[in-house]
């Protein structure tokens, strides 16, 4: 069967849905490790056996500004199966007793590592913390017997994200379009989340 490519030209997106362009990137060999590390009193720690609610709270805290929703749409069983897999490693960035960042690495595909999530809360950006976490992620991923380290970002993410990944050594290899129900309308995120992404309500039916 042929791949169902998006047709050339404009495609309508139904009210109540959101659409983003996804860029897929990969790294096929280990780069020279970066030297930037975490500053004093900031730590990156593995979250062993993450609880569903604590994970969702951290995921919302870090990702709501950028309309992260994929994990929020999962059932307890589906999310629990991912987080309970020893090949999925979740790390939390801490400062002064606060959780200020999330790193998630997925080694479930043999010979590969997916950089599933890397994000900081808004007050933690612009301090070089993202670079330090990325340097750790690269070292940690390539310490395993992998042939490919990959990530995807989309047009809902920070405008700096794509260039950041490319500077880190990832190279784009594909575009995709993702359409999903707007999580601000389904109740998975507050209506005020990610105000830079227009919210288009489902029109009320007459009568």
C-alpha positions in Angstrom: 0.0 0.0 0.0 1.3 3.5 -0.9 2.1 5.9 2.0 -0.9 8.2 2.4 0.9 11.5 2.0 -0.8 14.8 2.8 -2.1 16.3 -0.5 -0.3 19.3 -1.9 -2.1 22.5 -1.0 -4.2 23.5 2.0 -6.1 20.8 4.0 -9.0 21.7 6.3 -8.7 20.9 10.0 -12.0 20.4 11.8 -13.0 22.9 14.5 -11.9 21.5 17.9 -8.7 20.0 16.5 -5.2 21.2 16.3 -2.6 20.5 13.6 1.2 20.8 13.8 4.1 20.1 11.4 6.5 17.6 13.0 10.2 17.5 12.1 11.9 14.1 12.8 15.7 14.2 13.5 18.3 11.6 14.1 21.9 11.2 15.2 23.7 8.2 13.7 27.0 8.4 15.5 28.2 9.7 18.8 29.3 13.3 18.7 32.1 14.9 20.7 30.6 15.3 24.1 29.8 18.9 25.2 31.5 20.4 28.2 28.6 22.4 29.7 27.4 20.9 33.0 24.8 21.7 35.6 25.5 24.6 37.9 25.7 24.2 41.7 22.5 23.3 43.5 20.8 22.0 40.3 20.6 18.3 40.0 19.3 15.8 37.4 18.0 12.6 39.1 16.4 9.5 37.8 12.8 9.1 38.8 12.5 5.4 39.7 9.1 3.8 39.1 7.3 7.1 38.4 3.8 7.4 39.8 1.2 8.2 37.2 -0.1 11.4 38.9 3.4 12.7 39.9 4.5 12.1 36.3 1.5 13.8 34.8 1.9 16.8 37.1 5.5 17.2 36.0 4.6 16.7 32.4 1.9 19.4 32.5 4.1 21.8 34.4 6.9 21.5 31.9 4.9 21.0 28.7 1.6 23.0 29.0 3.2 26.1 27.5 4.0 24.1 24.4 0.8 22.1 24.2 2.4 18.8 25.2 -0.6 16.4 25.3 0.4 12.9 24.1 1.0 11.5 27.6 -2.2 13.1 28.9 -4.4 11.3 26.4 -3.2 7.9 27.5 -5.2 5.7 29.9 -3.6 4.7 33.2 -2.9 1.3 31.8 -1.2 2.6 28.7 0.9 5.2 30.5 1.7 2.8 33.3 3.0 0.2 30.8 5.5 2.8 29.4 6.7 4.2 32.7 6.9 0.8 34.3 9.2 -0.5 31.5 12.9 -0.5 32.7 13.9 0.6 29.2 12.2 3.9 29.6 14.2 6.3 31.8 12.7 9.4 33.3 14.9 12.1 34.9 13.8 15.2 36.8 15.7 18.4 37.0 15.6 19.9 40.6 16.5 23.2 42.0 15.8 24.6 45.5 13.2 21.8 46.1 11.4 22.4 42.9 11.0 20.2 39.8 12.1 22.5 36.9 12.7 20.1 34.0 12.0 16.7 32.5 14.1 14.3 30.5 12.8 11.1 29.1 14.8 8.5 27.2 13.2 5.5 25.5 15.4 2.5 24.8 12.6 0.0 24.0 13.5 -0.2 20.3 16.6 -2.4 20.0 19.7 -0.5 18.9 17.9 2.9 19.2 17.2 5.6 21.8 14.4 8.1 21.4 14.7 11.4 23.1 11.0 11.3 24.1 10.9 14.5 26.1 13.3 17.3 27.1 11.8 20.5 28.6 12.2 23.1 31.3 9.7 25.2 33.1 9.5 28.8 31.8 11.5 30.3 34.7 14.4 27.9 34.1 15.1 28.8 30.5 17.9 31.0 29.3 20.5 29.7 31.8 22.2 27.0 29.9 20.3 24.3 31.7 18.8 22.8 28.5 22.3 22.5 27.1 23.6 20.7 30.2 20.6 18.3 30.2 21.1 17.6 26.5 24.8 16.9 27.0 23.9 14.4 29.7 21.3 12.8 27.4 23.7 12.4 24.6 26.4 10.8 26.8 23.8 8.6 28.5 22.2 7.4 25.2 25.5 6.6 23.5 26.8 4.8 26.6 24.4 2.0 25.4 24.8 -0.2 22.4 22.8 2.0 20.1 23.2 2.9 16.4 20.6 5.7 16.3 19.5 8.5 18.7 16.4 10.3 17.5 13.9 12.9 18.4 11.0 14.8 17.0 9.8 18.4 17.5 6.8 20.2 16.2 5.6 23.7 15.4 3.9 23.9 18.9 7.3 23.6 20.6 9.6 26.5 21.5 10.8 28.4 18.3 14.3 27.7 19.5 13.9 23.9 19.8 14.6 22.9 16.2 17.9 24.9 16.0 18.9 23.6 19.4 18.5 20.0 18.3 20.5 20.6 15.1 23.3 22.3 17.1 23.3 19.3 19.3 24.1 17.0 16.4 20.7 15.8 15.2 19.9 16.0 11.5 16.4 16.3 10.1 15.2 13.4 7.9 11.4 13.7 7.6 8.3 16.0 8.0 5.0 14.8 9.3 1.6 16.4 10.0 -0.1 15.6 13.3 -3.8 16.3 13.8 -5.4 15.7 17.2 -8.3 16.9 19.3 -7.3 20.2 21.1 -6.4 19.1 24.6 -7.6 22.5 26.0 -11.1 21.6 24.8 -11.1 18.0 26.0 -10.1 19.1 29.5 -6.6 17.6 29.5 -5.0 21.1 29.6 -6.4 24.4 30.8 -8.0 26.6 28.2 -5.4 29.2 28.8 -2.5 26.9 28.0 -0.2 27.7 25.1 -1.9 31.0 24.2 0.3 31.4 21.2 -1.7 28.5 19.6 -5.2 29.8 18.6 -8.0 28.0 20.3 -10.9 27.4 17.9 -14.0 26.1 19.6 -16.4 23.6 18.1 -19.3 25.6 16.8 -22.5 25.3 18.6 -25.3 23.5 16.7 -28.4 25.7 16.0 -31.5 25.3 18.1 
